[in-house]
Amino acid sequence: MELTYDNLLVEANTHRNDIDKNHLRMVFDYANEKHLGQLRKTGDPYITHSLNIAHTLAGWGLDQTSIEAGLLHDLPEMSGISIEEIEKKFGVELADLVDGVNLVGQVRLRGSRDMEFLENLRKMFVHMAKDLRAVLIRLADRRHNILTLYGLPIIKQRPIALETLEIYVPLAERMGMGKLKSELEDLTFPYVYPEEYKWVTEIAGPHFKHSIENVPESINRIRLQMSKHGIVAQIDGRPKHKYSLYRKLMRPEINQDIGKIHDLIAVRIITKDAASCYSALGVLHQYWKPVPFLGISDFIAQPKPNGYQSIHTKVFDHRGNIIEIQIRSEEMHVQAEFGPAAHFAYSIAKSSGASTDKLEEGTSFKVGNKFDWVKQLVGWKDQMFSEKEAIKDFSLDALSHHIYVFSPKGDVYDLPENSTPVDYAFNVHSSLGFFIQTAKINDRIATVDAKLKSGDVVEIIKTKKSKSPNKNWLRFVKTHKAKLEIKKALEKVGGV
């Protein structure tokens, strides 16, 4: 269906009650006029792209300024409209946001030199630290570009899809935007890895068919039990995303055996509040027994670093099959789907006492504690040892898949995939790495170069006095912070 301005207005009013429809119409008419006669590679009028982005932002519940920036964001590049002209016509905030969206859009993998890419990436995080909305608009822009990738010549399709998978997907993941992350992964999968996509589709087909036939009965049984115990909940199921399934099949412990994957259909119980989540878990375990060796993951008591909250449990259903069930509240579900976008950022800001002026200015969209990693990445420029290492380390810290591990006290730490106890130690405190005697992972003695997995509990057994780090640690540590502290210490003793 081709979107119209009326569709946009309905979507915006559905998610917000503060839309100035006259101003929105004025911005749309201006964008429509300036894009007149311009066509996309698909043959569609260019304004359809702007409308799609604005519609996505409205669906995320972003403020009116963000929606309007979505309509105007391509005018500087496509129509030669200056930021000054936009400011003169629509004000400083909207002009600044359009400028920020364009600066964020300079991040390119394809055709860019390494240091140029690194600096553009750093600029993106500088803007992100000031105002998250610029990155959210760029993510919405990338989503529509991938949806219409078929319109480009075949030779250009894979590089753009790869760039999306390597930059925008990890960014969406780290921001906690689960729905967008999965959507971008599945849209790019057939372009980037066509043979693997075909393979997964073929082997998963019969298993998905079996799950789709049996899971509805399980959902109905769960609904009945929740109703019996007076728990109000929405219960549904959806097939596992194909790219997520592919990554899971590639894990060494799975070894491409789809029979070892128990969440081909994700069953969700969405309740009113956190207390109801635990009540639902109790009812579920009375009715279906949990699988002893797979355990329960409580991300409500211990949220993931990106803010994700849910309880995951694997149970034996009425047929003896193992299924995974996720239990979360309505607010947790919105956070898991949209991250900092709209409903969450705006409602939390408002409920925590942000003034109307601040909300209108957009200052309530600055990064909070959950996004400390953004602030850390902004300060990278003065912490580089060499260009080659800078590219690798920055990409790992910013754009790699991340894991979350716990301290013995339950504190959560966000680390790049394949990080080690040494990375963990320096992440806890810049000096802890110098007191490592040995490490424990899940209460078992482990080597300091052991690869950590999400959910691991890591403990550092300390020496009484600090000591110089082992130069060999540089061969296996993953985080820039660990490398930086190790190299500084070795320089002091002449070891580097």
Backbone torsions as a table, in degrees:
resi	resn	phi	psi	omega
1	MET	NA	130.7	178.9
2	GLU	-80.5	127.5	-177.0
3	LEU	-75.1	149.0	175.2
4	THR	-123.9	172.4	176.7
5	TYR	-59.9	-38.7	180.0
6	ASP	-61.4	-39.0	175.9
7	ASN	-60.0	-42.9	179.8
8	LEU	-62.3	-45.2	-178.2
9	LEU	-63.3	-41.9	178.5
10	VAL	-61.7	-45.3	-179.2
11	GLU	-62.9	-42.9	-179.7
12	ALA	-63.8	-44.1	-179.5
13	ASN	-70.6	-23.6	177.8
14	THR	-67.0	-35.3	-173.6
15	HIS	-103.8	-11.2	-179.1
16	ARG	-142.2	157.2	178.3
17	ASN	-117.1	17.7	-175.8
18	ASP	-124.0	25.4	-177.2
19	ILE	-80.5	126.0	173.1
20	ASP	-89.2	96.7	-172.1
21	LYS	-67.2	-28.2	178.7
22	ASN	-67.6	-42.6	179.7
23	HIS	-69.2	-40.3	178.7
24	LEU	-61.4	-41.3	179.4
25	ARG	-64.0	-39.9	-179.9
26	MET	-63.4	-42.8	178.8
27	VAL	-65.0	-43.9	179.4
28	PHE	-61.5	-46.0	-179.2
29	ASP	-60.5	-38.5	178.8
30	TYR	-65.0	-46.4	179.2
31	ALA	-63.4	-41.7	-179.5
32	ASN	-62.4	-41.6	179.7
33	GLU	-65.4	-45.4	-176.0
34	LYS	-72.7	-25.4	178.0
35	HIS	-92.1	1.7	-175.4
36	LEU	-56.7	128.9	178.5
37	GLY	88.5	-9.6	179.0
38	GLN	-88.3	136.4	-179.3
39	LEU	-120.2	148.5	172.4
40	ARG	-84.2	170.6	179.9
41	LYS	-63.4	-21.8	178.0
42	THR	-76.3	-11.3	-175.9
43	GLY	94.9	-5.4	-179.4
44	ASP	-80.5	151.2	173.3
45	PRO	-57.2	142.6	-173.4
46	TYR	-61.8	-30.4	-177.2
47	ILE	-62.2	-22.2	178.6
48	THR	-63.3	-33.4	177.5
49	HIS	-65.7	-47.9	179.7
50	SER	-61.7	-40.5	178.7
51	LEU	-64.0	-41.5	179.8
52	ASN	-62.6	-42.4	179.1
53	ILE	-64.1	-47.4	179.9
54	ALA	-61.1	-38.5	179.6
55	HIS	-65.1	-41.4	177.0
56	THR	-62.0	-45.2	-179.8
57	LEU	-63.5	-38.9	177.0
58	ALA	-64.1	-38.9	177.8
59	GLY	-65.6	-30.7	175.9
60	TRP	-77.3	-10.7	178.8
61	GLY	83.9	18.9	-179.7
62	LEU	-67.8	164.1	-177.4
63	ASP	-70.7	168.2	-175.3
64	GLN	-62.4	-36.8	179.8
65	THR	-60.6	-39.6	178.0
66	SER	-64.8	-43.7	179.4
67	ILE	-61.0	-43.5	-179.4
68	GLU	-68.3	-36.0	176.3
69	ALA	-64.6	-33.7	174.8
70	GLY	-61.8	-36.8	178.0
71	LEU	-70.3	-33.7	-172.8
72	LEU	-99.2	-8.0	-163.5
73	HIS	-60.4	-28.0	-176.4
74	ASP	-95.3	-0.1	-177.6
75	LEU	-63.2	-41.3	179.0
76	PRO	-58.7	-42.8	-177.3
77	GLU	-79.3	-42.6	-172.4
78	MET	-85.7	-31.8	-173.1
79	SER	-122.9	2.1	177.5
80	GLY	70.0	21.1	179.2
81	ILE	-80.4	126.8	-177.3
82	SER	-79.4	157.5	175.9
83	ILE	-63.1	-34.0	179.2
84	GLU	-62.7	-39.4	179.2
85	GLU	-66.4	-41.3	177.6
86	ILE	-63.1	-40.3	178.4
87	GLU	-63.5	-42.3	-179.0
88	LYS	-63.0	-36.9	-175.1
89	LYS	-85.8	-36.9	-170.9
90	PHE	-126.2	-1.3	175.6
91	GLY	103.6	166.8	-172.8
92	VAL	-67.6	-45.6	-173.4
93	GLU	-61.2	-47.1	-179.2
94	LEU	-65.5	-40.7	179.0
95	ALA	-64.0	-43.8	179.0
96	ASP	-62.6	-38.8	-179.2
97	LEU	-68.4	-41.8	176.0
98	VAL	-60.9	-41.3	177.8
99	ASP	-62.3	-42.7	178.9
100	GLY	-63.1	-40.9	178.6
101	VAL	-61.3	-40.3	179.6
102	ASN	-69.0	-37.0	177.5
103	LEU	-67.2	-41.2	177.2
104	VAL	-62.3	-34.9	-178.8
105	GLY	-69.8	-8.1	179.5
106	GLN	-76.0	-10.5	179.9
107	VAL	-71.0	114.6	-178.7
108	ARG	-133.0	134.5	169.3
109	LEU	-85.4	-46.6	-172.8
110	ARG	-72.1	125.5	173.9
111	GLY	76.1	6.9	-178.4
112	SER	-103.1	149.6	174.7
113	ARG	-75.3	156.2	-174.1
114	ASP	-56.1	-52.5	-175.8
115	MET	-70.0	-30.7	175.6
116	GLU	-64.4	-43.4	177.7
117	PHE	-61.5	-45.1	-178.6
118	LEU	-62.0	-44.7	-178.3
119	GLU	-67.8	-40.0	177.6
120	ASN	-64.5	-37.9	178.6
121	LEU	-64.8	-42.3	178.8
122	ARG	-63.8	-39.8	177.8
123	LYS	-61.5	-35.9	178.9
124	MET	-61.2	-42.1	-179.2
125	PHE	-73.0	-29.1	174.1
126	VAL	-61.1	-46.2	179.2
127	HIS	-67.5	-36.0	179.7
128	MET	-63.4	-38.3	179.7
129	ALA	-66.2	-31.0	179.7
130	LYS	-79.5	-42.3	-173.5
131	ASP	-159.5	109.6	-177.8
132	LEU	-60.9	-23.5	-171.8
133	ARG	-62.5	-32.9	-179.8
134	ALA	-60.7	-40.3	179.4
135	VAL	-72.9	-37.7	178.5
136	LEU	-62.8	-39.9	178.3
137	ILE	-66.3	-40.4	178.7
138	ARG	-66.5	-34.3	176.0
139	LEU	-65.6	-40.9	176.8
140	ALA	-64.6	-38.4	177.1
141	ASP	-62.2	-45.3	-179.9
142	ARG	-65.5	-37.4	178.6
143	ARG	-57.2	-47.9	-178.3
144	HIS	-70.7	-34.9	176.9
145	ASN	-61.1	-38.3	179.4
146	ILE	-73.6	-35.5	176.8
147	LEU	-61.6	-28.5	-178.0
148	THR	-111.5	22.7	-177.3
149	LEU	-62.3	-25.7	-179.5
150	TYR	-59.2	-21.6	-178.0
151	GLY	-76.2	-14.3	-178.8
152	LEU	-88.5	158.7	174.0
153	PRO	-58.4	145.9	-176.6
154	ILE	-54.3	-36.5	-176.8
155	ILE	-63.9	-22.8	-179.2
156	LYS	-95.2	-15.7	-171.8
157	GLN	-65.9	-48.9	-175.7
158	ARG	-65.1	-44.7	179.6
159	PRO	-58.6	-39.1	-179.9
160	ILE	-70.6	-40.2	177.6
161	ALA	-64.3	-40.5	179.4
162	LEU	-64.9	-42.9	177.2
163	GLU	-59.3	-40.2	178.8
164	THR	-63.5	-44.3	-178.1
165	LEU	-68.0	-31.6	-174.9
166	GLU	-93.6	-19.3	-179.0
167	ILE	-116.8	-56.3	-170.6
168	TYR	-78.3	-33.4	177.5
169	VAL	-65.8	-50.9	177.5
170	PRO	-60.7	-34.5	178.6
171	LEU	-64.4	-45.2	177.0
172	ALA	-62.0	-38.5	-179.8
173	GLU	-65.3	-46.8	-177.7
174	ARG	-67.8	-25.0	177.7
175	MET	-85.0	-3.5	177.9
176	GLY	80.0	19.5	-179.3
177	MET	-93.7	75.6	-172.1
178	GLY	-60.8	-40.8	-178.2
179	LYS	-64.1	-46.6	-179.7
180	LEU	-66.4	-42.7	179.0
181	LYS	-55.0	-50.8	-178.0
182	SER	-65.1	-38.0	-179.9
183	GLU	-65.0	-45.9	179.4
184	LEU	-64.8	-39.4	178.0
185	GLU	-60.3	-48.2	-177.2
186	ASP	-69.8	-31.6	178.3
187	LEU	-71.0	-35.5	-177.0
188	THR	-87.8	-23.6	-175.1
189	PHE	-49.0	-52.8	-177.7
190	PRO	-67.7	-22.6	178.3
191	TYR	-79.9	-40.2	-174.4
192	VAL	-84.4	-42.1	-178.1
193	TYR	-128.8	70.1	-174.4
194	PRO	-60.5	-39.4	-179.0
195	GLU	-69.2	-42.0	179.2
196	GLU	-66.6	-37.6	177.7
197	TYR	-61.8	-43.7	179.6
198	LYS	-63.6	-41.7	-179.0
199	TRP	-63.2	-48.3	-179.4
200	VAL	-63.0	-41.8	179.7
201	THR	-60.5	-40.9	-178.2
202	GLU	-69.5	-48.3	-175.9
203	ILE	-75.2	-26.6	-177.4
204	ALA	-82.3	-23.3	-175.2
205	GLY	-48.5	-57.2	-178.8
206	PRO	-62.6	-36.5	-179.0
207	HIS	-69.7	-42.1	176.1
208	PHE	-61.6	-42.1	-179.6
209	LYS	-59.4	-45.0	179.6
210	HIS	-62.2	-44.5	-178.6
211	SER	-66.1	-43.4	-178.1
212	ILE	-63.2	-32.8	179.7
213	GLU	-74.3	-31.5	-172.4
214	ASN	-101.5	-29.6	-174.9
215	VAL	-64.8	-38.8	178.8
216	PRO	-54.2	-36.6	177.5
217	GLU	-64.6	-41.2	178.1
218	SER	-62.9	-41.8	-179.9
219	ILE	-62.2	-43.4	179.1
220	ASN	-62.4	-39.6	178.5
221	ARG	-65.1	-40.0	178.4
222	ILE	-65.5	-43.4	178.5
223	ARG	-56.8	-43.2	-179.3
224	LEU	-61.5	-44.4	-179.1
225	GLN	-67.4	-40.6	178.6
226	MET	-63.4	-42.1	179.9
227	SER	-63.7	-42.0	179.4
228	LYS	-57.8	-36.2	-176.1
229	HIS	-96.8	10.4	175.1
230	GLY	72.0	23.6	179.5
231	ILE	-97.0	117.6	178.3
232	VAL	-81.4	119.8	-176.5
233	ALA	-154.6	148.6	171.6
234	GLN	-97.7	128.1	-176.2
235	ILE	-125.9	125.4	178.6
236	ASP	-149.5	177.1	179.4
237	GLY	-145.7	149.1	176.4
238	ARG	-142.6	149.9	178.6
239	PRO	-64.0	149.5	177.3
240	LYS	-64.3	140.5	178.3
241	HIS	-64.7	143.7	-171.4
242	LYS	-66.4	-39.5	-178.9
243	TYR	-69.7	-38.1	176.0
244	SER	-62.1	-40.7	177.3
245	LEU	-63.6	-42.0	178.8
246	TYR	-60.1	-47.2	-179.8
247	ARG	-62.0	-38.1	-179.8
248	LYS	-68.8	-39.7	178.6
249	LEU	-62.6	-27.8	-178.3
250	MET	-81.7	-8.6	178.9
251	ARG	-65.8	142.4	-178.6
252	PRO	-56.4	-38.7	-177.1
253	GLU	-72.9	-20.0	177.0
254	ILE	-89.8	-40.3	175.7
255	ASN	51.7	45.2	175.6
256	GLN	65.4	17.2	179.4
257	ASP	-96.3	102.3	-176.0
258	ILE	-66.3	-19.9	177.7
259	GLY	-66.1	-17.2	-179.8
260	LYS	-89.7	0.6	-178.6
261	ILE	-101.8	122.1	-171.2
262	HIS	-106.2	4.2	-179.9
263	ASP	-122.2	41.0	176.0
264	LEU	-60.6	-33.0	170.1
265	ILE	-117.4	119.5	179.0
266	ALA	-85.8	115.6	177.5
267	VAL	-97.1	127.0	-177.7
268	ARG	-119.5	136.7	171.3
269	ILE	-112.3	115.1	-177.4
270	ILE	-111.2	116.0	-173.9
271	THR	-106.8	-177.3	-178.1
272	LYS	-75.9	-38.0	-174.7
273	ASP	-153.2	177.1	-176.0
274	ALA	-62.7	-40.3	-179.1
275	ALA	-60.7	-38.9	179.3
276	SER	-66.5	-27.8	177.4
277	CYS	-61.6	-45.7	-179.1
278	TYR	-70.3	-34.1	175.5
279	SER	-63.8	-42.1	179.4
280	ALA	-63.8	-39.2	178.4
281	LEU	-62.6	-42.6	179.7
282	GLY	-62.2	-43.5	178.8
283	VAL	-64.3	-44.3	-178.8
284	LEU	-59.3	-43.2	-178.0
285	HIS	-75.9	-20.0	171.4
286	GLN	-71.5	-35.9	-174.2
287	TYR	-86.5	-46.2	178.7
288	TRP	-123.8	131.7	-175.2
289	LYS	-76.0	137.3	175.5
290	PRO	-68.7	152.2	178.3
291	VAL	-80.0	115.2	-171.5
292	PRO	-57.7	-43.8	-172.1
293	PHE	-81.8	-7.4	-179.6
294	LEU	-103.2	-26.1	170.5
295	GLY	72.8	-176.2	-178.9
296	ILE	-120.0	138.6	175.0
297	SER	-111.1	117.9	-178.9
298	ASP	-104.2	92.4	179.1
299	PHE	-89.8	6.8	171.7
300	ILE	-83.3	-49.7	177.3
301	ALA	-67.8	-33.9	-179.7
302	GLN	-130.7	82.9	-177.3
303	PRO	-61.6	153.0	172.6
304	LYS	-67.1	158.7	-177.2
305	PRO	-57.3	-28.6	-180.0
306	ASN	-84.7	7.9	176.1
307	GLY	96.7	-4.4	-178.0
308	TYR	-62.6	130.7	177.2
309	GLN	-130.6	134.6	178.7
310	SER	-179.6	158.6	169.3
311	ILE	-105.6	128.9	176.1
312	HIS	-110.5	127.3	175.8
313	THR	-136.8	143.2	175.9
314	LYS	-109.7	128.9	-175.2
315	VAL	-129.4	159.5	169.9
316	PHE	-86.1	120.3	179.8
317	ASP	-81.1	-173.0	-175.1
318	HIS	-66.1	-14.5	178.2
319	ARG	-100.9	-1.2	-177.9
320	GLY	87.8	3.3	176.9
321	ASN	-80.0	150.8	175.4
322	ILE	-90.9	125.1	175.9
323	ILE	-129.3	148.9	177.3
324	GLU	-97.3	135.2	178.9
325	ILE	-124.8	132.5	178.0
326	GLN	-107.7	133.6	-178.9
327	ILE	-122.5	125.0	-179.8
328	ARG	-152.1	161.9	176.8
329	SER	-82.8	170.0	179.1
330	GLU	-60.3	-43.4	-179.6
331	GLU	-65.4	-40.3	177.2
332	MET	-62.9	-36.2	-179.9
333	HIS	-66.1	-42.9	177.5
334	VAL	-61.5	-42.8	178.4
335	GLN	-62.6	-42.6	-178.6
336	ALA	-65.8	-33.3	-177.8
337	GLU	-82.1	-42.9	-168.9
338	PHE	-114.0	-8.6	179.7
339	GLY	59.2	-132.0	-175.8
340	PRO	-78.4	-5.0	-175.7
341	ALA	-67.3	145.4	164.2
342	ALA	39.6	-102.8	-170.8
343	HIS	-45.6	-49.2	-173.9
344	PHE	-69.2	-56.0	-175.3
345	ALA	-60.8	-43.8	-175.9
346	TYR	-71.8	-47.1	-176.2
347	SER	-66.9	-39.4	179.0
348	ILE	-66.3	-42.1	179.6
349	ALA	-60.6	-43.4	-177.3
350	LYS	-67.9	-44.2	-177.5
351	SER	-69.7	-22.4	-179.8
352	SER	-91.6	6.1	171.2
353	GLY	98.7	14.5	176.7
354	ALA	-64.6	135.2	-178.1
355	SER	-71.5	159.2	177.6
356	THR	-59.6	-38.2	179.2
357	ASP	-59.7	-45.3	-179.3
358	LYS	-65.6	-37.9	179.0
359	LEU	-64.9	-41.4	-179.5
360	GLU	-70.1	-34.6	179.1
361	GLU	-74.2	-18.9	-179.4
362	GLY	88.9	1.6	-177.2
363	THR	-70.3	-16.9	177.3
364	SER	-76.4	-3.5	179.7
365	PHE	-97.3	11.2	175.3
366	LYS	-69.9	156.4	-175.6
367	VAL	-68.9	142.6	177.9
368	GLY	-104.1	-160.8	-176.9
369	ASN	-61.0	-32.5	-179.0
370	LYS	-63.2	-19.2	-175.8
371	PHE	-113.8	32.7	175.9
372	ASP	-58.4	-30.3	179.6
373	TRP	-61.3	-29.0	177.2
374	VAL	-66.0	-45.2	-179.7
375	LYS	-63.5	-37.9	178.8
376	GLN	-63.7	-41.0	-179.1
377	LEU	-68.4	-30.9	178.1
378	VAL	-62.1	-35.1	-176.9
379	GLY	-85.6	13.5	-176.0
380	TRP	-67.1	-31.2	-167.1
381	LYS	-54.7	-33.5	-176.8
382	ASP	-93.7	12.9	-175.1
383	GLN	-126.8	35.9	-176.2
384	MET	-107.4	137.6	176.2
385	PHE	-95.6	-39.6	177.7
386	SER	-153.7	156.7	-178.7
387	GLU	-60.5	-44.9	-176.5
388	LYS	-60.8	-46.3	179.8
389	GLU	-68.1	-35.7	-179.1
390	ALA	-61.2	-44.9	180.0
391	ILE	-60.6	-48.1	-176.7
392	LYS	-64.6	-47.9	-175.4
393	ASP	-68.8	-42.6	-178.9
394	PHE	-63.8	-41.8	179.2
395	SER	-63.1	-40.0	178.7
396	LEU	-63.9	-49.2	-176.9
397	ASP	-68.5	-36.9	-173.6
398	ALA	-90.9	-40.6	-164.8
399	LEU	-124.7	3.0	178.0
400	SER	-82.3	167.1	170.3
401	HIS	-66.4	138.3	-176.7
402	HIS	-113.0	153.9	175.5
403	ILE	-116.8	166.9	176.4
404	TYR	-127.2	132.3	178.2
405	VAL	-127.4	163.9	-174.9
406	PHE	-117.8	147.4	168.9
407	SER	-81.6	166.1	177.1
408	PRO	-59.0	-21.9	179.0
409	LYS	-89.3	-2.7	177.4
410	GLY	96.3	2.9	175.2
411	ASP	-69.5	143.4	-175.7
412	VAL	-102.2	137.2	178.4
413	TYR	-126.6	136.8	-175.7
414	ASP	-101.7	117.8	-175.6
415	LEU	-133.3	153.5	174.1
416	PRO	-63.0	152.5	178.0
417	GLU	-54.3	143.6	-180.0
418	ASN	70.0	17.3	173.9
419	SER	-66.2	165.1	-173.5
420	THR	-122.3	171.9	175.1
421	PRO	-57.3	-30.1	177.9
422	VAL	-66.7	-43.1	176.0
423	ASP	-59.2	-44.3	179.5
424	TYR	-58.8	-46.8	-176.7
425	ALA	-58.6	-47.8	-178.8
426	PHE	-71.2	-23.4	177.0
427	ASN	-74.4	-34.2	177.2
428	VAL	-66.8	-48.0	178.5
429	HIS	-157.9	140.8	-174.8
430	SER	-61.6	-17.7	-180.0
431	SER	-103.6	-12.9	-174.3
432	LEU	-61.2	-32.7	-179.9
433	GLY	-61.2	-21.5	-179.3
434	PHE	-86.6	0.2	-180.0
435	PHE	-118.1	16.7	-177.1
436	ILE	-74.1	119.5	170.4
437	GLN	-96.7	-48.9	173.4
438	THR	-158.6	-179.7	-178.5
439	ALA	-132.9	154.1	172.3
440	LYS	-121.3	135.6	173.0
441	ILE	-119.2	120.0	-177.0
442	ASN	53.2	42.8	175.4
443	ASP	70.2	16.0	176.0
444	ARG	-119.9	139.4	178.4
445	ILE	-59.5	133.5	-178.8
446	ALA	-137.0	159.7	176.2
447	THR	-74.3	156.6	-177.4
448	VAL	-72.6	-13.1	178.4
449	ASP	-102.6	11.2	179.5
450	ALA	-63.0	142.8	179.0
451	LYS	-83.5	124.8	-179.1
452	LEU	-81.6	152.2	176.6
453	LYS	-122.2	155.9	177.4
454	SER	-54.7	134.0	178.3
455	GLY	94.4	-9.9	179.4
456	ASP	-65.0	144.1	171.3
457	VAL	-101.3	121.0	-173.4
458	VAL	-114.1	132.2	177.8
459	GLU	-128.7	133.5	176.9
460	ILE	-100.5	120.3	174.9
461	ILE	-84.9	119.5	-170.2
462	LYS	-93.2	149.6	168.2
463	THR	-84.2	166.1	-179.8
464	LYS	-75.6	-34.8	-179.0
465	LYS	-119.8	149.6	178.1
466	SER	-69.1	154.0	178.3
467	LYS	-140.4	160.6	179.0
468	SER	-68.3	140.8	-179.9
469	PRO	-70.1	158.1	177.5
470	ASN	-77.7	129.2	-180.0
471	LYS	-58.5	-30.8	-179.3
472	ASN	-65.9	-17.8	177.7
473	TRP	-58.9	-30.3	-179.4
474	LEU	-63.5	-17.7	180.0
475	ARG	-75.9	-23.8	-174.0
476	PHE	-123.7	-15.8	-180.0
477	VAL	-67.7	150.4	-175.1
478	LYS	-110.0	-31.5	-173.4
479	THR	-84.4	145.3	177.7
480	HIS	-62.3	-36.5	-178.1
481	LYS	-61.7	-44.6	179.5
482	ALA	-63.9	-45.6	-179.5
483	LYS	-61.0	-41.8	-178.1
484	LEU	-62.2	-47.9	-178.2
485	GLU	-67.2	-39.6	179.6
486	ILE	-63.9	-45.8	-177.7
487	LYS	-66.8	-39.1	178.2
488	LYS	-62.7	-41.6	-179.7
489	ALA	-67.5	-40.8	-179.7
490	LEU	-68.2	-34.0	177.3
491	GLU	-63.0	-36.4	-179.7
492	LYS	-63.5	-34.4	-179.1
493	VAL	-101.4	10.0	178.5
494	GLY	74.2	27.3	-176.4
495	GLY	-92.8	-7.0	179.1
496	VAL	-125.7	NA	NA
